[in-house]
């Protein structure tokens, strides 16, 4: 069994040419790094959050939410 540090684990997504994952966080990092990916989820292990994330990503709402969050943080830090 190989144990990776967190930076090593994240680097695997950053450096991948294609990702196949059953991990919610793997899906998130695939999106953040702009990777082509296949997400495999289990209906008995929280499929709703995968579906919600992928729907937001495909509709462009994820980017809208990201910009909203960044603007909110920027404003909060300025006050």
C-alpha positions in Angstrom: 0.0 0.0 0.0 1.3 3.4 -1.0 0.7 6.4 1.3 0.7 9.8 -0.4 1.0 13.1 1.3 -1.8 15.6 0.5 0.4 17.6 -1.9 1.4 14.4 -3.7 -2.3 13.3 -3.9 -3.3 16.6 -5.4 -0.4 16.6 -7.8 -1.6 13.4 -9.2 -4.7 15.2 -10.4 -2.7 18.3 -11.6 -0.4 16.1 -13.6 -2.9 13.6 -15.0 -3.9 13.6 -18.7 -7.3 11.9 -17.8 -8.9 11.1 -14.5 -11.2 8.3 -13.5 -12.4 8.7 -10.0 -15.0 7.5 -7.5 -14.0 10.2 -5.0 -16.0 13.4 -4.6 -12.8 15.3 -3.8 -11.2 13.7 -6.9 -14.0 15.1 -9.0 -13.5 18.5 -7.4 -9.8 18.6 -8.2 -10.4 17.3 -11.7 -12.7 20.3 -12.3 -10.3 22.8 -10.6 -7.4 21.6 -12.7 -9.5 21.5 -15.9 -8.9 17.8 -16.5 -11.0 15.5 -18.7 -12.5 13.0 -16.3 -15.0 10.2 -15.7 -16.8 10.2 -12.4 -18.1 6.9 -11.0 -20.4 7.2 -8.1 -22.2 4.8 -5.9 -25.9 5.4 -5.2 -25.5 4.1 -1.7 -22.5 6.4 -0.9 -23.7 9.9 -1.4 -24.4 10.1 -5.1 -26.5 13.3 -4.6 -23.5 15.5 -4.0 -21.8 14.2 -7.1 -24.9 14.9 -9.2 -25.3 18.4 -7.7 -21.6 19.2 -8.3 -21.7 17.9 -11.9 -24.9 19.7 -12.7 -23.5 23.0 -11.4 -20.3 22.4 -13.4 -22.0 21.6 -16.6 -24.4 24.5 -16.4 -21.7 27.1 -15.6 -23.2 27.9 -12.2 -20.2 26.5 -10.4 -18.0 29.3 -11.9 -20.7 31.8 -10.9 -20.6 30.5 -7.4 -16.8 30.6 -7.3 -16.8 34.2 -8.4 -19.4 35.1 -5.9 -17.4 33.5 -3.1 -14.1 35.2 -4.2 -15.9 38.6 -4.3 -17.4 38.0 -0.9 -14.0 37.0 0.6 -12.3 40.0 -1.0 -14.9 42.4 0.5 -14.8 40.7 3.9 -11.0 41.1 4.0 -11.1 44.7 3.0 -13.4 45.7 5.9 
